[in-house]
Amino acid sequence: MALFVDVVGITVKAGDGGNGCVSFHREKFVQAGGPDGGDGGRGGDVIFEATERMHTLMDFRFKRKFTAENGGDGMANRRTGKSGEPVVIQVPPGTIVREKATGKLLLDLYEAGVRKTLARGGNGGFGNQHFATPTRQAPQFAKPGEKRDMIELTLELKSIADVGLVGFPNVGKSTILSVVTAARPKIANYHFTTLQPNLGIVKHEDYSFVLADIPGLVEGAAQGVGLGHAFLRHVERTRMLLHVLDIAGSEGRDPLEDYDAIMKELEAYGDLKSRPMIVVANKMDLPGAEENLARLREKLAGTGIEIYPVSAATRQNFRALLYATVQLLESCPPAEPFAEEPLYDLEALEDAAAPFEVSAQDGVYFVSGRQMERLLASVNFENEESLNWFHRSLRRLGVIDALRRQGAQEGDSVLIGDMEFDFID
């Protein structure tokens, strides 16, 4: 049996933009051709795609780093560099993508065939053709492409199922799944036989739905006890629950106490306790079942929760259970995708109200802000013309005036990012 993996960490990186080209038109009988350096190509995107060919995240145990292609550099004759190829990461339906550092949910790949872009590639830098002016007819610099950083992600698989089977270990959930579907889960008479969610298609008359056998919960599962904490996530997408009890108490436990314990775990994990539910009283063929069923009916009287006594071993009363499940399922709202939050990286919009900030400490002036980061990335500090353009950009953006208001004098040290300059008014 293939190893079931439902949580994994990976790193991704969108492609960097290509650099702009410094070039001048060269042609016979043309003595002073103008600048014709082309722009850099755009970097490739990071794209996630849900595919039915995958059922677990096991493939990511062997490959955890995904990088899109960088954009090509610009070329002479105003030729733009080649755009980088995107990296397409295939995941099973039901996978959510979180930012590892913050836990923010970035993508929900809820349906098979859905493609979503996580991160955009960097824009290519302008070639020197863009920097020609009447007074600077031969610019010797171009802009580098935008860079992209590595992003650490956590992938979580949450099973796509309409109905979830929940309950303590060894209450007969896997046997029930094998009775009502064509699924053949591993079944044995010991706890935690089921170590992964098993899915099966239930067909009842003209209606069909997906049923998930969730590995058995134990008391304290929502706090990480036993195996339940690792698999409660697979109940989150289910529209309703079948709460299976060993009504005969064949494991030496009281089925009423089991009911309370599982409900407590569902409540502790989230809003799962309020999910529409049917209680399945299994093992009715064993001694003591009738007495405990009477106690259970008395306990749940007035709650609106229906109880269906069945015997998975003898296949008794499943037709009535399936009919009730279909009736309740038709009244349940469809499962909603999780709310996604955008990933704010380099392509985020600058705050128009505060494009940069100026502060002073011990006679050194610091200029910070996303606008400054982008400006630094666009400068070739080995070229005098590019440096002159950088200084004019600082003046145009109001940085020079802001430094002067902070008290900066000629020759004072100014730090912008990792670069240190002398203040020149």
NUTOR-667335 format. One record per residue (C-alpha): x, y, z. Coordinates in steps of 0.1 Angstrom, whole numbers, plus 5000, padded with zeros to 4 digits. Layout:
<atoms>
XYZ/...
</atoms>
This chain:
<atoms>
500050005000/501350344991/502450565020/499750825029/501151175034/498851465040/501151735053/504451845038/506652145036/508052275003/509852584990/508952764958/510453054938/509053254909/511453344881/513553664882/512953914854/515653934828/518054234826/517554514802/520154534774/522654814767/523154824730/523455074701/522255044666/525054934643/524554944605/526755014575/526855384566/525155474599/527855644621/525955714653/523055474657/520855534687/520255314717/518354994708/518754774739/515654554744/513854484776/514354174798/511753894797/509353834825/510053554850/507953244852/505053214877/504452964904/501252774896/499352504915/497052264898/494652004913/494751674895/492751354901/495851154893/497151234928/495651114961/498251194986/501251434990/503751154990/505451274959/506651584978/508751365001/511251334973/511051674957/510551974979/512052264959/510352414929/511752704908/510252884878/512452984849/514053324849/513253564821/515853604794/517953924791/517054184765/518954184732/520054434706/517654564679/515054624706/514454254710/512754154743/514153864762/512253534764/509753504791/510553234817/508452914818/506152884848/506552594873/503352404876/503052204909/500351934908/498551844940/495551624948/492151794950/491451924985/494952054991/495452395008/498552595006/499752795036/502653035041/504852855066/506053165085/502553315091/500253015087/498253235062/496053035039/497053135004/495352884981/492552624983/492752374954/489252244961/488252104927/490151884902/491352074872/491552404890/494752614884/495752894907/498753124906/500553164939/503453404929/504053614898/507453624881/509553934882/509154194855/512054234830/514254544833/514054824807/516754834780/518755154774/516355254746/513955384774/516555614789/517455824759/516656194763/517556504742/520456564765/521456204771/521356044736/523655754744/522655604778/525155344790/522955174815/519754964816/517554834844/518054494859/515054264862/513054234893/514253954917/512053704935/512653544968/512153184980/508853124997/508452845023/505052675022/503052405040/500752185020/497852025037/495451765022/491851775034/489851495019/486951574996/483951385009/480251445014/479851225045/482451145071/482550845094/483850935129/484150745161/486550565185/488950305171/487549965164/483850065164/483349925129/483750235106/485850045081/483449755080/480549995074/482450155045/483049805030/479349725033/477950035016/480650094990/483049904968/485950014989/488049745005/489849905035/492049705057/489949555085/491249385117/490249355153/492749595168/492949965174/494250195146/493949945119/492950245097/495950465094/494750685065/491350815054/489550575030/487050705005/484250514988/481350594965/477950514980/475150454954/471650454968/468850424942/469550734919/471750914944/475450884950/477851044974/481451014987/481850855021/485150895041/486250655068/488350885091/490950705114/489650655149/489650945173/490650925210/490051145239/492351445236/492651415198/492151785192/495151855215/497351605196/496751285215/496750955195/496250965157/493151165157/494751515157/496551425124/493251335107/490651565121/491451795091/489851535068/486451595085/486551965078/485151945043/482451695050/478851825047/477551585074/478851315098/477950955106/478950915143/479550545148/479250385182/479950035195/476550015211/477249675226/480349815245/482349515232/485649705240/484649745276/483750115271/480350275277/478950385243/477350695259/480650805273/482150745239/479550965223/480351255247/484151215242/483951225204/481551525205/484051705228/486851645203/484751775174/483952085194/487552145204/488852125169/486352385155/482752395145/482552025136/480151955165/477452165147/477851965115/474551775106/474851425121/473351085123/474350845151/475050495139/474550235167/476749945153/477149595166/473549545174/474049165170/476049145202/474849105238/473949425257/473249625226/469449665231/469949795267/472550055257/470450155227/467550235250/469950445272/471250625241/467750705229/466850855263/470051065263/469551215228/465751265232/464851615221/468251685204/466851615169/469751375162/468551045147/469850715158/470050415134/470850075149/472749855125/475049545124/477949575100/478749205106/475349085095/474549385072/471249465090/469249795086/471649965062/468950045036/467150265062/470450435072/471350515036/467950655029/468150885060/471650985050/470551085015/467551285029/469851475053/472551525028/470151685003/469251945029/472852025037/474452325020/477352254996/480852265011/482452605007/486152654998/488252805025/488753185024/492053265007/494453555015/496753714990/500453664992/501954014995/505453994980/507254224956/504354274933/502254424962/501254784957/503155044976/501255245002/500555564985/500355755018/503855645029/506055545000/509155575021/510255665056/513255865068/514755825103/518055925120/520155755146/523655855159/524156095129/523255825103/520055865082/518055565072/515655565042/513255255041/510155145022/509054914994/509455194969/513155234979/513654854976/512354864940/514455164932/517655004945/516954694924/516754894893/520155064896/523454954881/525955094907/528955024885/527755274859/528055644864/525055734843/522955494862/524055644895/523155994882/519755864873/519455714908/520156044924/517756234902/515055964911/515756034948/515256404942/512056344921/510556124947/511156374975/513756174994/516356454993/513956705006/512856465034/516456415044/517056785045/514056835068/515456565091/518656775094/520956595070/524056795060/526456765031/528556455036/526356285062/525955905058/522655785043/521655415043/519055285018/518754905022/522254765022/523755065003/525455355021/525855695005/527156045013/524356305014/524756544985/522256834984/
</atoms>
